[in-house]
Amino acid sequence: MELKVFEGQNKNELSMIEVAHAILAERGDVMPFADLANAVQEYLGDSNKEIRDRLSQFYTDLNIDGSFISLGDNLGA
């Protein structure tokens, strides 16, 4: 998966929130949290262990960030 907004940038310097925002913006649709987390993992190339270690903080950051909206049923936009 490639995101146009990050062309030429080092993926190691991107936050999970930045990537999630770009994925949702490029997709233009809502996504279940698990699918969004998987898409972020795929884009960043993180291992399952790395994602598991950061998943709870990512979920918290999504809920705190004012640009993400929970739509219920584990969907977000």
PDB file of N, CA, C and O in Angstrom, chain B, residues numbered from 101:
ATOM      1  N   MET B 101       0.848  -1.170   0.000  1.00  0.00           N
ATOM      2  CA  MET B 101       0.000   0.000   0.000  1.00  0.00           C
ATOM      3  C   MET B 101       0.897   1.237   0.000  1.00  0.00           C
ATOM      4  O   MET B 101       1.878   1.300   0.741  1.00  0.00           O
ATOM      5  N   GLU B 102       0.564   2.192  -0.812  1.00  0.00           N
ATOM      6  CA  GLU B 102       1.277   3.463  -0.846  1.00  0.00           C
ATOM      7  C   GLU B 102       0.296   4.593  -0.579  1.00  0.00           C
ATOM      8  O   GLU B 102      -0.855   4.549  -1.015  1.00  0.00           O
ATOM      9  N   LEU B 103       0.756   5.586   0.129  1.00  0.00           N
ATOM     10  CA  LEU B 103      -0.052   6.768   0.415  1.00  0.00           C
ATOM     11  C   LEU B 103       0.636   7.971  -0.215  1.00  0.00           C
ATOM     12  O   LEU B 103       1.774   8.292   0.126  1.00  0.00           O
ATOM     13  N   LYS B 104      -0.049   8.627  -1.125  1.00  0.00           N
ATOM     14  CA  LYS B 104       0.536   9.734  -1.879  1.00  0.00           C
ATOM     15  C   LYS B 104       1.048  10.848  -0.975  1.00  0.00           C
ATOM     16  O   LYS B 104       2.067  11.474  -1.268  1.00  0.00           O
ATOM     17  N   VAL B 105       0.346  11.091   0.113  1.00  0.00           N
ATOM     18  CA  VAL B 105       0.702  12.184   1.004  1.00  0.00           C
ATOM     19  C   VAL B 105       2.084  11.994   1.639  1.00  0.00           C
ATOM     20  O   VAL B 105       2.706  12.970   2.059  1.00  0.00           O
ATOM     21  N   PHE B 106       2.566  10.763   1.711  1.00  0.00           N
ATOM     22  CA  PHE B 106       3.848  10.483   2.352  1.00  0.00           C
ATOM     23  C   PHE B 106       4.955  10.125   1.363  1.00  0.00           C
ATOM     24  O   PHE B 106       5.990   9.597   1.770  1.00  0.00           O
ATOM     25  N   GLU B 107       4.760  10.398   0.084  1.00  0.00           N
ATOM     26  CA  GLU B 107       5.786  10.079  -0.910  1.00  0.00           C
ATOM     27  C   GLU B 107       7.100  10.754  -0.531  1.00  0.00           C
ATOM     28  O   GLU B 107       7.136  11.949  -0.238  1.00  0.00           O
ATOM     29  N   GLY B 108       8.171   9.977  -0.543  1.00  0.00           N
ATOM     30  CA  GLY B 108       9.490  10.513  -0.255  1.00  0.00           C
ATOM     31  C   GLY B 108       9.816  10.634   1.222  1.00  0.00           C
ATOM     32  O   GLY B 108      10.932  11.020   1.570  1.00  0.00           O
ATOM     33  N   GLN B 109       8.878  10.315   2.097  1.00  0.00           N
ATOM     34  CA  GLN B 109       9.129  10.401   3.537  1.00  0.00           C
ATOM     35  C   GLN B 109       9.549   9.046   4.082  1.00  0.00           C
ATOM     36  O   GLN B 109       9.139   8.000   3.579  1.00  0.00           O
ATOM     37  N   ASN B 110      10.370   9.087   5.115  1.00  0.00           N
ATOM     38  CA  ASN B 110      10.802   7.879   5.796  1.00  0.00           C
ATOM     39  C   ASN B 110       9.660   7.367   6.666  1.00  0.00           C
ATOM     40  O   ASN B 110       9.188   8.083   7.548  1.00  0.00           O
ATOM     41  N   LYS B 111       9.217   6.151   6.431  1.00  0.00           N
ATOM     42  CA  LYS B 111       8.093   5.585   7.187  1.00  0.00           C
ATOM     43  C   LYS B 111       8.396   5.472   8.676  1.00  0.00           C
ATOM     44  O   LYS B 111       7.481   5.498   9.499  1.00  0.00           O
ATOM     45  N   ASN B 112       9.667   5.348   9.026  1.00  0.00           N
ATOM     46  CA  ASN B 112      10.043   5.238  10.435  1.00  0.00           C
ATOM     47  C   ASN B 112       9.785   6.526  11.213  1.00  0.00           C
ATOM     48  O   ASN B 112       9.746   6.509  12.443  1.00  0.00           O
ATOM     49  N   GLU B 113       9.612   7.629  10.512  1.00  0.00           N
ATOM     50  CA  GLU B 113       9.384   8.913  11.163  1.00  0.00           C
ATOM     51  C   GLU B 113       7.903   9.254  11.300  1.00  0.00           C
ATOM     52  O   GLU B 113       7.562  10.295  11.861  1.00  0.00           O
ATOM     53  N   LEU B 114       7.022   8.397  10.799  1.00  0.00           N
ATOM     54  CA  LEU B 114       5.587   8.664  10.823  1.00  0.00           C
ATOM     55  C   LEU B 114       4.940   8.044  12.050  1.00  0.00           C
ATOM     56  O   LEU B 114       5.317   6.955  12.481  1.00  0.00           O
ATOM     57  N   SER B 115       3.965   8.745  12.607  1.00  0.00           N
ATOM     58  CA  SER B 115       3.209   8.178  13.722  1.00  0.00           C
ATOM     59  C   SER B 115       2.062   7.335  13.173  1.00  0.00           C
ATOM     60  O   SER B 115       1.645   7.492  12.026  1.00  0.00           O
ATOM     61  N   MET B 116       1.573   6.451  14.008  1.00  0.00           N
ATOM     62  CA  MET B 116       0.432   5.620  13.614  1.00  0.00           C
ATOM     63  C   MET B 116      -0.784   6.496  13.342  1.00  0.00           C
ATOM     64  O   MET B 116      -1.572   6.196  12.445  1.00  0.00           O
ATOM     65  N   ILE B 117      -0.949   7.577  14.106  1.00  0.00           N
ATOM     66  CA  ILE B 117      -2.078   8.491  13.913  1.00  0.00           C
ATOM     67  C   ILE B 117      -1.995   9.161  12.543  1.00  0.00           C
ATOM     68  O   ILE B 117      -2.997   9.245  11.833  1.00  0.00           O
ATOM     69  N   GLU B 118      -0.813   9.635  12.169  1.00  0.00           N
ATOM     70  CA  GLU B 118      -0.643  10.266  10.855  1.00  0.00           C
ATOM     71  C   GLU B 118      -1.020   9.304   9.734  1.00  0.00           C
ATOM     72  O   GLU B 118      -1.716   9.671   8.787  1.00  0.00           O
ATOM     73  N   VAL B 119      -0.553   8.079   9.858  1.00  0.00           N
ATOM     74  CA  VAL B 119      -0.828   7.076   8.828  1.00  0.00           C
ATOM     75  C   VAL B 119      -2.314   6.738   8.798  1.00  0.00           C
ATOM     76  O   VAL B 119      -2.904   6.626   7.724  1.00  0.00           O
ATOM     77  N   ALA B 120      -2.920   6.575   9.968  1.00  0.00           N
ATOM     78  CA  ALA B 120      -4.354   6.267  10.033  1.00  0.00           C
ATOM     79  C   ALA B 120      -5.173   7.382   9.386  1.00  0.00           C
ATOM     80  O   ALA B 120      -6.113   7.110   8.640  1.00  0.00           O
ATOM     81  N   HIS B 121      -4.821   8.620   9.668  1.00  0.00           N
ATOM     82  CA  HIS B 121      -5.537   9.756   9.085  1.00  0.00           C
ATOM     83  C   HIS B 121      -5.420   9.731   7.560  1.00  0.00           C
ATOM     84  O   HIS B 121      -6.407   9.946   6.855  1.00  0.00           O
ATOM     85  N   ALA B 122      -4.217   9.469   7.055  1.00  0.00           N
ATOM     86  CA  ALA B 122      -4.003   9.428   5.605  1.00  0.00           C
ATOM     87  C   ALA B 122      -4.767   8.272   4.963  1.00  0.00           C
ATOM     88  O   ALA B 122      -5.318   8.423   3.872  1.00  0.00           O
ATOM     89  N   ILE B 123      -4.804   7.123   5.631  1.00  0.00           N
ATOM     90  CA  ILE B 123      -5.526   5.969   5.092  1.00  0.00           C
ATOM     91  C   ILE B 123      -7.009   6.286   4.991  1.00  0.00           C
ATOM     92  O   ILE B 123      -7.631   6.028   3.960  1.00  0.00           O
ATOM     93  N   LEU B 124      -7.580   6.844   6.051  1.00  0.00           N
ATOM     94  CA  LEU B 124      -9.009   7.173   6.029  1.00  0.00           C
ATOM     95  C   LEU B 124      -9.314   8.250   4.992  1.00  0.00           C
ATOM     96  O   LEU B 124     -10.334   8.180   4.308  1.00  0.00           O
ATOM     97  N   ALA B 125      -8.435   9.246   4.873  1.00  0.00           N
ATOM     98  CA  ALA B 125      -8.649  10.323   3.902  1.00  0.00           C
ATOM     99  C   ALA B 125      -8.574   9.788   2.475  1.00  0.00           C
ATOM    100  O   ALA B 125      -9.399  10.139   1.631  1.00  0.00           O
ATOM    101  N   GLU B 126      -7.590   8.944   2.210  1.00  0.00           N
ATOM    102  CA  GLU B 126      -7.433   8.406   0.857  1.00  0.00           C
ATOM    103  C   GLU B 126      -8.558   7.438   0.512  1.00  0.00           C
ATOM    104  O   GLU B 126      -9.034   7.404  -0.623  1.00  0.00           O
ATOM    105  N   ARG B 127      -8.973   6.665   1.484  1.00  0.00           N
ATOM    106  CA  ARG B 127     -10.054   5.698   1.268  1.00  0.00           C
ATOM    107  C   ARG B 127     -11.399   6.405   1.140  1.00  0.00           C
ATOM    108  O   ARG B 127     -12.254   5.987   0.359  1.00  0.00           O
ATOM    109  N   GLY B 128     -11.585   7.469   1.902  1.00  0.00           N
ATOM    110  CA  GLY B 128     -12.824   8.231   1.837  1.00  0.00           C
ATOM    111  C   GLY B 128     -14.027   7.517   2.405  1.00  0.00           C
ATOM    112  O   GLY B 128     -15.160   7.804   2.020  1.00  0.00           O
ATOM    113  N   ASP B 129     -13.795   6.581   3.324  1.00  0.00           N
ATOM    114  CA  ASP B 129     -14.885   5.802   3.899  1.00  0.00           C
ATOM    115  C   ASP B 129     -14.518   5.423   5.326  1.00  0.00           C
ATOM    116  O   ASP B 129     -13.362   5.544   5.732  1.00  0.00           O
ATOM    117  N   VAL B 130     -15.503   4.967   6.078  1.00  0.00           N
ATOM    118  CA  VAL B 130     -15.261   4.509   7.443  1.00  0.00           C
ATOM    119  C   VAL B 130     -14.605   3.130   7.412  1.00  0.00           C
ATOM    120  O   VAL B 130     -14.700   2.403   6.423  1.00  0.00           O
ATOM    121  N   MET B 131     -13.939   2.786   8.511  1.00  0.00           N
ATOM    122  CA  MET B 131     -13.279   1.481   8.618  1.00  0.00           C
ATOM    123  C   MET B 131     -13.429   0.962  10.034  1.00  0.00           C
ATOM    124  O   MET B 131     -13.398   1.742  10.986  1.00  0.00           O
ATOM    125  N   PRO B 132     -13.590  -0.334  10.186  1.00  0.00           N
ATOM    126  CA  PRO B 132     -13.513  -0.918  11.533  1.00  0.00           C
ATOM    127  C   PRO B 132     -12.101  -0.708  12.093  1.00  0.00           C
ATOM    128  O   PRO B 132     -11.124  -0.684  11.345  1.00  0.00           O
ATOM    129  N   PHE B 133     -12.008  -0.559  13.413  1.00  0.00           N
ATOM    130  CA  PHE B 133     -10.712  -0.313  14.043  1.00  0.00           C
ATOM    131  C   PHE B 133      -9.690  -1.386  13.675  1.00  0.00           C
ATOM    132  O   PHE B 133      -8.544  -1.061  13.365  1.00  0.00           O
ATOM    133  N   ALA B 134     -10.082  -2.648  13.705  1.00  0.00           N
ATOM    134  CA  ALA B 134      -9.143  -3.739  13.404  1.00  0.00           C
ATOM    135  C   ALA B 134      -8.587  -3.607  11.985  1.00  0.00           C
ATOM    136  O   ALA B 134      -7.396  -3.828  11.765  1.00  0.00           O
ATOM    137  N   ASP B 135      -9.438  -3.250  11.026  1.00  0.00           N
ATOM    138  CA  ASP B 135      -8.979  -3.077   9.645  1.00  0.00           C
ATOM    139  C   ASP B 135      -8.039  -1.880   9.529  1.00  0.00           C
ATOM    140  O   ASP B 135      -7.044  -1.932   8.806  1.00  0.00           O
ATOM    141  N   LEU B 136      -8.360  -0.803  10.243  1.00  0.00           N
ATOM    142  CA  LEU B 136      -7.502   0.380  10.226  1.00  0.00           C
ATOM    143  C   LEU B 136      -6.143   0.053  10.841  1.00  0.00           C
ATOM    144  O   LEU B 136      -5.107   0.428  10.292  1.00  0.00           O
ATOM    145  N   ALA B 137      -6.142  -0.636  11.966  1.00  0.00           N
ATOM    146  CA  ALA B 137      -4.882  -1.026  12.612  1.00  0.00           C
ATOM    147  C   ALA B 137      -4.064  -1.926  11.692  1.00  0.00           C
ATOM    148  O   ALA B 137      -2.846  -1.776  11.607  1.00  0.00           O
ATOM    149  N   ASN B 138      -4.713  -2.852  11.009  1.00  0.00           N
ATOM    150  CA  ASN B 138      -4.009  -3.730  10.064  1.00  0.00           C
ATOM    151  C   ASN B 138      -3.433  -2.945   8.893  1.00  0.00           C
ATOM    152  O   ASN B 138      -2.321  -3.226   8.445  1.00  0.00           O
ATOM    153  N   ALA B 139      -4.178  -1.964   8.394  1.00  0.00           N
ATOM    154  CA  ALA B 139      -3.696  -1.144   7.281  1.00  0.00           C
ATOM    155  C   ALA B 139      -2.493  -0.301   7.714  1.00  0.00           C
ATOM    156  O   ALA B 139      -1.535  -0.147   6.957  1.00  0.00           O
ATOM    157  N   VAL B 140      -2.547   0.237   8.923  1.00  0.00           N
ATOM    158  CA  VAL B 140      -1.416   1.004   9.456  1.00  0.00           C
ATOM    159  C   VAL B 140      -0.202   0.090   9.594  1.00  0.00           C
ATOM    160  O   VAL B 140       0.906   0.467   9.213  1.00  0.00           O
ATOM    161  N   GLN B 141      -0.405  -1.100  10.132  1.00  0.00           N
ATOM    162  CA  GLN B 141       0.687  -2.062  10.292  1.00  0.00           C
ATOM    163  C   GLN B 141       1.301  -2.405   8.939  1.00  0.00           C
ATOM    164  O   GLN B 141       2.522  -2.427   8.791  1.00  0.00           O
ATOM    165  N   GLU B 142       0.455  -2.668   7.965  1.00  0.00           N
ATOM    166  CA  GLU B 142       0.940  -3.014   6.628  1.00  0.00           C
ATOM    167  C   GLU B 142       1.752  -1.869   6.031  1.00  0.00           C
ATOM    168  O   GLU B 142       2.822  -2.094   5.464  1.00  0.00           O
ATOM    169  N   TYR B 143       1.247  -0.643   6.158  1.00  0.00           N
ATOM    170  CA  TYR B 143       1.947   0.502   5.578  1.00  0.00           C
ATOM    171  C   TYR B 143       3.304   0.722   6.251  1.00  0.00           C
ATOM    172  O   TYR B 143       4.310   0.950   5.580  1.00  0.00           O
ATOM    173  N   LEU B 144       3.316   0.652   7.581  1.00  0.00           N
ATOM    174  CA  LEU B 144       4.553   0.911   8.311  1.00  0.00           C
ATOM    175  C   LEU B 144       5.515  -0.270   8.286  1.00  0.00           C
ATOM    176  O   LEU B 144       6.702  -0.112   8.575  1.00  0.00           O
ATOM    177  N   GLY B 145       5.007  -1.456   7.941  1.00  0.00           N
ATOM    178  CA  GLY B 145       5.856  -2.635   7.902  1.00  0.00           C
ATOM    179  C   GLY B 145       6.232  -3.149   9.279  1.00  0.00           C
ATOM    180  O   GLY B 145       7.267  -3.795   9.442  1.00  0.00           O
ATOM    181  N   ASP B 146       5.399  -2.866  10.271  1.00  0.00           N
ATOM    182  CA  ASP B 146       5.661  -3.305  11.641  1.00  0.00           C
ATOM    183  C   ASP B 146       5.310  -4.778  11.816  1.00  0.00           C
ATOM    184  O   ASP B 146       4.425  -5.304  11.142  1.00  0.00           O
ATOM    185  N   SER B 147       6.008  -5.422  12.718  1.00  0.00           N
ATOM    186  CA  SER B 147       5.718  -6.822  13.030  1.00  0.00           C
ATOM    187  C   SER B 147       4.470  -6.903  13.908  1.00  0.00           C
ATOM    188  O   SER B 147       4.019  -5.899  14.458  1.00  0.00           O
ATOM    189  N   ASN B 148       3.924  -8.103  14.029  1.00  0.00           N
ATOM    190  CA  ASN B 148       2.762  -8.298  14.903  1.00  0.00           C
ATOM    191  C   ASN B 148       3.083  -7.913  16.340  1.00  0.00           C
ATOM    192  O   ASN B 148       2.244  -7.324  17.021  1.00  0.00           O
ATOM    193  N   LYS B 149       4.283  -8.235  16.811  1.00  0.00           N
ATOM    194  CA  LYS B 149       4.667  -7.889  18.177  1.00  0.00           C
ATOM    195  C   LYS B 149       4.746  -6.376  18.352  1.00  0.00           C
ATOM    196  O   LYS B 149       4.277  -5.844  19.357  1.00  0.00           O
ATOM    197  N   GLU B 150       5.334  -5.683  17.384  1.00  0.00           N
ATOM    198  CA  GLU B 150       5.434  -4.223  17.477  1.00  0.00           C
ATOM    199  C   GLU B 150       4.049  -3.593  17.551  1.00  0.00           C
ATOM    200  O   GLU B 150       3.822  -2.680  18.345  1.00  0.00           O
ATOM    201  N   ILE B 151       3.137  -4.070  16.739  1.00  0.00           N
ATOM    202  CA  ILE B 151       1.779  -3.525  16.744  1.00  0.00           C
ATOM    203  C   ILE B 151       1.081  -3.843  18.056  1.00  0.00           C
ATOM    204  O   ILE B 151       0.439  -2.969  18.638  1.00  0.00           O
ATOM    205  N   ARG B 152       1.195  -5.071  18.529  1.00  0.00           N
ATOM    206  CA  ARG B 152       0.561  -5.444  19.807  1.00  0.00           C
ATOM    207  C   ARG B 152       1.063  -4.560  20.941  1.00  0.00           C
ATOM    208  O   ARG B 152       0.287  -4.162  21.810  1.00  0.00           O
ATOM    209  N   ASP B 153       2.357  -4.254  20.935  1.00  0.00           N
ATOM    210  CA  ASP B 153       2.936  -3.419  21.985  1.00  0.00           C
ATOM    211  C   ASP B 153       2.423  -1.985  21.933  1.00  0.00           C
ATOM    212  O   ASP B 153       2.395  -1.303  22.957  1.00  0.00           O
ATOM    213  N   ARG B 154       2.018  -1.522  20.760  1.00  0.00           N
ATOM    214  CA  ARG B 154       1.594  -0.129  20.585  1.00  0.00           C
ATOM    215  C   ARG B 154       0.091   0.037  20.389  1.00  0.00           C
ATOM    216  O   ARG B 154      -0.398   1.164  20.315  1.00  0.00           O
ATOM    217  N   LEU B 155      -0.642  -1.060  20.304  1.00  0.00           N
ATOM    218  CA  LEU B 155      -2.055  -1.012  19.936  1.00  0.00           C
ATOM    219  C   LEU B 155      -2.914  -0.246  20.935  1.00  0.00           C
ATOM    220  O   LEU B 155      -3.760   0.550  20.526  1.00  0.00           O
ATOM    221  N   SER B 156      -2.721  -0.464  22.220  1.00  0.00           N
ATOM    222  CA  SER B 156      -3.559   0.228  23.207  1.00  0.00           C
ATOM    223  C   SER B 156      -3.301   1.731  23.184  1.00  0.00           C
ATOM    224  O   SER B 156      -4.235   2.519  23.335  1.00  0.00           O
ATOM    225  N   GLN B 157      -2.041   2.140  22.996  1.00  0.00           N
ATOM    226  CA  GLN B 157      -1.747   3.570  22.913  1.00  0.00           C
ATOM    227  C   GLN B 157      -2.338   4.162  21.632  1.00  0.00           C
ATOM    228  O   GLN B 157      -2.834   5.289  21.642  1.00  0.00           O
ATOM    229  N   PHE B 158      -2.287   3.419  20.546  1.00  0.00           N
ATOM    230  CA  PHE B 158      -2.877   3.868  19.284  1.00  0.00           C
ATOM    231  C   PHE B 158      -4.377   4.080  19.441  1.00  0.00           C
ATOM    232  O   PHE B 158      -4.918   5.090  18.991  1.00  0.00           O
ATOM    233  N   TYR B 159      -5.044   3.130  20.078  1.00  0.00           N
ATOM    234  CA  TYR B 159      -6.488   3.245  20.299  1.00  0.00           C
ATOM    235  C   TYR B 159      -6.804   4.467  21.163  1.00  0.00           C
ATOM    236  O   TYR B 159      -7.744   5.209  20.877  1.00  0.00           O
ATOM    237  N   THR B 160      -6.023   4.671  22.209  1.00  0.00           N
ATOM    238  CA  THR B 160      -6.209   5.839  23.076  1.00  0.00           C
ATOM    239  C   THR B 160      -5.989   7.123  22.291  1.00  0.00           C
ATOM    240  O   THR B 160      -6.782   8.058  22.395  1.00  0.00           O
ATOM    241  N   ASP B 161      -4.922   7.176  21.510  1.00  0.00           N
ATOM    242  CA  ASP B 161      -4.630   8.365  20.710  1.00  0.00           C
ATOM    243  C   ASP B 161      -5.751   8.670  19.720  1.00  0.00           C
ATOM    244  O   ASP B 161      -6.094   9.833  19.512  1.00  0.00           O
ATOM    245  N   LEU B 162      -6.318   7.639  19.113  1.00  0.00           N
ATOM    246  CA  LEU B 162      -7.438   7.844  18.187  1.00  0.00           C
ATOM    247  C   LEU B 162      -8.632   8.470  18.903  1.00  0.00           C
ATOM    248  O   LEU B 162      -9.289   9.364  18.369  1.00  0.00           O
ATOM    249  N   ASN B 163      -8.903   7.994  20.110  1.00  0.00           N
ATOM    250  CA  ASN B 163     -10.044   8.512  20.860  1.00  0.00           C
ATOM    251  C   ASN B 163      -9.824   9.939  21.333  1.00  0.00           C
ATOM    252  O   ASN B 163     -10.777  10.711  21.442  1.00  0.00           O
ATOM    253  N   ILE B 164      -8.585  10.295  21.614  1.00  0.00           N
ATOM    254  CA  ILE B 164      -8.269  11.646  22.089  1.00  0.00           C
ATOM    255  C   ILE B 164      -8.202  12.636  20.930  1.00  0.00           C
ATOM    256  O   ILE B 164      -8.581  13.797  21.080  1.00  0.00           O
ATOM    257  N   ASP B 165      -7.724  12.182  19.784  1.00  0.00           N
ATOM    258  CA  ASP B 165      -7.552  13.050  18.619  1.00  0.00           C
ATOM    259  C   ASP B 165      -8.904  13.570  18.148  1.00  0.00           C
ATOM    260  O   ASP B 165      -9.830  12.788  17.933  1.00  0.00           O
ATOM    261  N   GLY B 166      -9.020  14.854  17.990  1.00  0.00           N
ATOM    262  CA  GLY B 166     -10.291  15.463  17.609  1.00  0.00           C
ATOM    263  C   GLY B 166     -10.699  15.225  16.168  1.00  0.00           C
ATOM    264  O   GLY B 166     -11.843  15.502  15.806  1.00  0.00           O
ATOM    265  N   SER B 167      -9.796  14.717  15.333  1.00  0.00           N
ATOM    266  CA  SER B 167     -10.142  14.532  13.924  1.00  0.00           C
ATOM    267  C   SER B 167     -10.710  13.149  13.628  1.00  0.00           C
ATOM    268  O   SER B 167     -11.110  12.877  12.496  1.00  0.00           O
ATOM    269  N   PHE B 168     -10.753  12.275  14.625  1.00  0.00           N
ATOM    270  CA  PHE B 168     -11.337  10.949  14.460  1.00  0.00           C
ATOM    271  C   PHE B 168     -12.649  10.881  15.215  1.00  0.00           C
ATOM    272  O   PHE B 168     -12.757  11.374  16.338  1.00  0.00           O
ATOM    273  N   ILE B 169     -13.635  10.277  14.603  1.00  0.00           N
ATOM    274  CA  ILE B 169     -14.964  10.185  15.202  1.00  0.00           C
ATOM    275  C   ILE B 169     -15.371   8.720  15.278  1.00  0.00           C
ATOM    276  O   ILE B 169     -15.332   8.001  14.279  1.00  0.00           O
ATOM    277  N   SER B 170     -15.761   8.286  16.472  1.00  0.00           N
ATOM    278  CA  SER B 170     -16.283   6.932  16.634  1.00  0.00           C
ATOM    279  C   SER B 170     -17.745   6.921  16.207  1.00  0.00           C
ATOM    280  O   SER B 170     -18.542   7.740  16.663  1.00  0.00           O
ATOM    281  N   LEU B 171     -18.085   5.994  15.334  1.00  0.00           N
ATOM    282  CA  LEU B 171     -19.450   5.887  14.829  1.00  0.00           C
ATOM    283  C   LEU B 171     -20.203   4.727  15.464  1.00  0.00           C
ATOM    284  O   LEU B 171     -21.304   4.391  15.030  1.00  0.00           O
ATOM    285  N   GLY B 172     -19.618   4.114  16.489  1.00  0.00           N
ATOM    286  CA  GLY B 172     -20.227   2.945  17.108  1.00  0.00           C
ATOM    287  C   GLY B 172     -19.934   1.707  16.293  1.00  0.00           C
ATOM    288  O   GLY B 172     -19.394   1.800  15.191  1.00  0.00           O
ATOM    289  N   ASP B 173     -20.282   0.560  16.817  1.00  0.00           N
ATOM    290  CA  ASP B 173     -20.040  -0.720  16.138  1.00  0.00           C
ATOM    291  C   ASP B 173     -18.597  -0.874  15.684  1.00  0.00           C
ATOM    292  O   ASP B 173     -18.323  -1.509  14.666  1.00  0.00           O
ATOM    293  N   ASN B 174     -17.658  -0.278  16.456  1.00  0.00           N
ATOM    294  CA  ASN B 174     -16.230  -0.386  16.181  1.00  0.00           C
ATOM    295  C   ASN B 174     -15.837   0.277  14.859  1.00  0.00           C
ATOM    296  O   ASN B 174     -14.812  -0.081  14.277  1.00  0.00           O
ATOM    297  N   LEU B 175     -16.630   1.232  14.376  1.00  0.00           N
ATOM    298  CA  LEU B 175     -16.321   1.962  13.148  1.00  0.00           C
ATOM    299  C   LEU B 175     -15.840   3.360  13.492  1.00  0.00           C
ATOM    300  O   LEU B 175     -16.287   3.968  14.465  1.00  0.00           O
ATOM    301  N   GLY B 176     -14.924   3.856  12.677  1.00  0.00           N
ATOM    302  CA  GLY B 176     -14.434   5.208  12.878  1.00  0.00           C
ATOM    303  C   GLY B 176     -14.241   5.910  11.556  1.00  0.00           C
ATOM    304  O   GLY B 176     -14.077   5.280  10.511  1.00  0.00           O
ATOM    305  N   ALA B 177     -14.263   7.219  11.623  1.00  0.00           N
ATOM    306  CA  ALA B 177     -14.064   8.033  10.427  1.00  0.00           C
ATOM    307  C   ALA B 177     -13.120   9.168  10.747  1.00  0.00           C
ATOM    308  O   ALA B 177     -12.813   9.981   9.875  1.00  0.00           O
TER     309      ALA B 177
END
